[in-house]
Amino acid sequence: MKKLKKQKPSTSKHVSNQAAATAAPRDRRIGSADLQSITLVLENLVLIRDLGHQRIPERQRVLADIETALFSHLSSIQLGTLAPFAKTPSGASWVSKFPDSKSTSDLVASFRGGVDSFMEAMTDAGASVSIGTTLRPPERAYLMYNAWRIANAEVKAEDVPAMNGVDIEWVHSSDAESVQSAQDMVDGYQIVAKPALNSRHTQGRAIDMTISWSGTLSISNKDGTKSDITSTPRNGENTDLIDVGATYGVIKATFAGDPPHWSDDGH
């Protein structure tokens, strides 16, 4: 007669202890600890199958321990929300995810050099330069683009395609709630113009800068010549400053509605 391996009973006891440690409230979604529990449940089901062929005195006790462990694990899981596939509803909480870069080091090399030189010329001349965004993760672009479209009735929440790695649920209990949640995201992102799904930002070929100065800005062009800017406004919308930026290959947005935007081609 085959004897039960010693590690089998200890495994069931370990499972039973771990069940208590990983047990969770019934009103939450499944997490990684639950997935581990499910794996242990399956392992113990296999053990039960194997024990069915054993005739040993400890069999009933071991089966009872396993049954207790199984019920403990299953009671910690809200089966109606089987995930890791559960999604997080759209709303302001998504704004902090997949953050933009604010570093010029994340720009493509062909653009980065001109940006760094232009920014240095502005600060040397006494201008204040603050970076808003350089490289934008495609996931963030997806969220911004579709939040805008839903909020502005360009697409219904249920028609937004999914994106790998972004487990967002755009559809709420009503159309009005879906639209409001999308609008909360638009407000949180502080979007001033319709975002692009694929843009110079996602390619590392754009930068958003807030620029200001007072008095005359005596600034160097790329070739070393000086431009004395006395015109207004004294910010990134100044046409004389825009001309200086162009000498560095940093082109002001050629489209309206996005004041901070510069890129390698104006798009």
Helices and strands as residue ranges (DSSP letters): H 7-22, H 32-51, H 59-75, G 79-81, E 88-89, G 92-96, G 104-106, H 109-124, E 128-133, H 138-151, G 157-159, E 168-169, H 175-189, E 206-212, E 217-220, E 226-229, H 239-247, E 251-252, E 261-263
